[in-house]
Amino acid sequence: MADLASRITKPDEAPAAAPEAAPVSAPASEEPKAPENETSIEESQSNLVKNEYEVEIKLSDLQNDTESPLYSVSSFDELGLPEAVNRGLLAINFKKPSKVQEKCLPLMLSDPPRNMIAQSQSGTGKTAAFVLTVLSRIDLSKPHQPQALLLAPSRELARQIQTVVQTIGQFCENLIVEAAIPGAISRETGVRGSVVVGTPGTVMDLVKRRQFDISQLKVLVIDEADNMLDQQGLGDQCVRVKNMLPKTIQILLFSATFPDKVLRFAERFAPNANQMKLKHKELTVKGISQMFMDCPTEKDKYDILCKLYGLMTIGSSVIFVRTRETANEIQKRMEADGHKVSALHGAYEGQSRDVLLDEFRSGRSKVLITTNVLARGIDVSSVSMVINYDIPMKGPGEREPDAETYLHRIGRTGRFGRVGVSISFVHDRRSFEALSQIAQFYGIDLIQLNPNDLDDTERKVQEVIKSSRAQAEYVPSATDSAV
Amino acid sequence: MAGSSPARPNGNQWASPSSRSVISDILAGDRNSEARHRLLIEAARREHERVREEAERVYQEHLLRQEQERLVEERKKEEERIRAEEQLAAERRKLNALKAKKIEIPPVLPDFEPAKAPSPAPKPASTASPSQPPATQVNGKTLFEKQPELQPASAPAAAKPFGGFGQTLTSAQPATAALKQSTPASAASSQLATSNLLGNNIQVNGTATATTIAKSPTPAPVQQGPDRLAVIHKNLKELRKSMLDQAKANQALKARMGDMRREIRKCVGQLTGGGAGVNRQQNNTIAALLREALENRVQSQLVDPNTFLVESRAPVQGPTNNDPQVPSLFIYLLNVFAKATISQFINEGGPRPETADPVGVCIAAVFSDPAFAWRGASMIDILLAKFRIVCPVLWGYRGSEKTEQGRARIGWWKDNGRWVTEQVHFDRMTGLGAGFAAISLRNFASSKKQNPYPPRHYWAAMAKIVNTPSGEISNTQCVVLKAMIQNYEEKFIHAYGTAALAALRTALVEFPARAPVKSSAVNSLQVVHDLLRKSTGAALG
């Protein structure tokens, strides 16, 4: 028997415990001679050794699209963010601010604080923009004093924003971020974080129960603001929450869509706000290839759906359907075909929804089938395909095509300048017309796919993806050496 | 003391405060009273605490000793490194001097006899010299054989047997064995491996040189440039074209080929992390399709697999596939599989590097399967050929991101004649870096199969990046380096032990420190170190 000391389990085994094959010290060695020394095609003629003749990339090639929503020239360093926040950004591979960040951050960070209404396409960094503002505004020496409140329309989105604050703030000491969603705040202690992310209803309950000290809140952020201020229930709640808060609070409203009538209301909600707006033809993200599949009948949709997955390289995908029954049926079929699927819809409540979505976020399942509950905001960067299994409709009797929802749905892919594919299924005159109206509203050309000749469809899809990638959404700057 | 609790300072085991004898204790009338019982419990508790304290003290001592040992070892390693660097510096100075001289040497046909040259050093310089068209006539193989000669003698004797190791693509058995032998990370063995790496790098030189020459429009067309992987890549393109032609004439093939391709792509896309066995269905499907292709019921033409391998293979005893030719459909499907995995790395691993790992596992499974090997070794060169094209920095290629040629060399992609955006490029590199680690850091210790791409390739790739001269460090390299390290620290350390820690220090501390421009790509390497320190407490210095 070993002596006692060795029987104590050590909390952490030294990571280098077992040098199994350990040949080398630091791999200092002869430099691999740079291919720089070789002549490149043009130079070989003249026998030049060095690369003076390498052609510098022309500025005009790189900066020709200042209208791109991701185009920007400045760096995060120039924004004067706290050092710990900068490191957090690097840790998640944020190297340069996007346009909405670059334009809005100086305005939002200036003193005295002013309100802001910002509109920017899906996946262009709105969340990071307001999270950075929040992290710059709060005083970390008072970790238990609520100082920033962020409101979102769903518990999923609130949790997601909470995670973003925590990730970007991972190097900020004493940062406590709490989610004010049903079942997350202890009834005994109340809210004890400096940043609170929540849904309006729960926030109001907490304030009423005096479990949430709002006296020192400095920033109020409302994400998906058009949705939050428009919907009867949430709109009222938001106004009521706002009326309880200190009058000096800085209000930031963000969304990808701001229908006119909501915008007028938003201007009253956040008076004297700086504004950043888009025309609706500018709303679609160029990196998303938008196609539609002409299905012979409603029934054929299942089989065609499964075949889509061989046509292109797909990371994760989201399938939007109208009813739970369809969701369950598709789930069954796709699982039989080897896919790992999460189906998330109104039949699930609270924490079981969290579990399902976490499975999808973590990549344990790669297909998410959902109804409209998740159309907005959810950011899973590896989603490369969105399917509108049913065309989104709104209004009484669902007679009107829902252009906003369409945009938010396809915005689940093509995040931050990446390419994505959206495929909408039409199977009859009604669905075809609804989709045409949406396409017309945004001024997009939808490309038709044919389910019968897969070889041909495959070729077409590849071409479409290639050309949308070539639209150079994210334009780097050659002048900026500090990439 | 072994095997027992540490001795108490004095007294017997169950002594009550009054320290009566045990027997009288037992016989005492109050032996069952509650007070007595409490007393005993209290005594036991104290005893327990004492033992625990003692244990903790011993453990703390142990920790201290360990820490001390670690420091000593680290100091030794540090000294070793400085020695190596000094040696290297001297070596490099010599080489530079020789390079400067080289221009005067008139171009000659390279000598095929290695050892003859009186001074070995000028030779590599001239061989590697781009201004020497005759080098084109040397086929890849001969160049490789010349490797030992190219070693600029930092440890010539030791280096010699490893000449082939640098050839990252051959299954150079002796090198593997040697690497395994050098298990103890002693000073001697580290020297040895350093010279190993030397071999590598020089090797890269040769390769790199030849690439451009192959590309150059000089009259003599090169059929087999030393950058064999690029040639294989081209051959695979030819194969794809030939398959399409075959399909026009062969209905059975046409009917099956597209479905097989899509099925493989779908399966690769379905791979997920999360425990053993979750991807069994996908692995089985892919294997079944490859087996079907080998059976060749659709009668695709036969091809010589050597066309798609870095080194030609002669028939060997015993393996499943030994014929001089295999169905082209089989090679085609391996190519489809390789393409699908790399595409998955780029598209999915870019935004989320952790998704690369299950794909790496699947690659390892397919290419280690003896049923899909040929003449006793894996066909992984097909995958590597593709990989080498999309992520050349892993093979030691370097270039400036601000020049056309530089971008072409480091694998900056073009779409429709335009460079893809910076964001897209770095995304690609992130996915590919993670993918490379996912392929090359697989642990085959408990497997009966042979690892088709063992960790030494990971080491070599990392060495090629971190040994870049300061002035030539590019953001692309930093991004790839970060991606191949993050999430793979543990596997790397598992494969190389303390040597891995030293390598990580070089990559995460020294390499970014000497980068001339502190771009965010460079800084993000330091952040990997921060994260490592935060999550494991391992400070690399």
Interface residues (C-beta under 8 A of the other chain):
Chain A: M1 A2 D3 L4 A5 R7 I8 K10 D12 A14 P15 A16 A18 P19 E20 A21 A22 P23 V24 S25 A26 P27 A28 S29 E30 E31 P32 K33 A34 P35 E36 N37 E38 T39 S40 I41 S44 N47 V49 N51 E54 V55 E56 I57 D61 L70 S75 F76 R87 L90 A91 N93 K95 K96 Q170 F171 K307 Y309 G310 L311 M312 T313 I314 G315 S316 G338 H339 K340 S362 G363 R364 S365 K366 S381 S382 S384 R415 F416 G417 R418 V419 L454 D455 E458 K466 S467 R469 A470 A472 E473 Y474 V475 P476 A478 S481 A482 V483
Chain B: M1 A2 G3 S5 P6 V51 E54 A55 E56 V58 Y59 E61 H62 Q66 R70 K77 E80 R81 A84 E85 L88 E91 R92 L95 A128 P130 S131 P152 S154 L179 K180 S182 T183 P184 A185 A187 S189 S190 L192 A193 T194 S195 N196 L197 L198 N200 N201 I202 V204 N205 A208 T209 T211 T212 I213 K215 S216 P217 T218 G258 D259 R261 R262 E263 R265 K266 C267 V268 G269 Q270 T272 G273 G274 V278 Q281 Q282 T285 A340 S343 Q344 I346 N347 E348 G350 P351 R352 E354 T355 G396 Y397 R398 G399 S400 K402 T403 E404 Q405 G406 R407 R409 D415 N416 R418 W419 V420 T421 E422 Q423 V424 F426 D427 T430 P455 W459 M462 A463 K464 V466 N467 T468 P469 E472 N475 E489 E490 I493 H494 A495 Y496 G497 T498 A499 A500 L501 A502 A503 R505 T506 E510 V517 K518 S519 S520 A521 N523 S524 V527 D530 L531 K534 T536 G537 A538
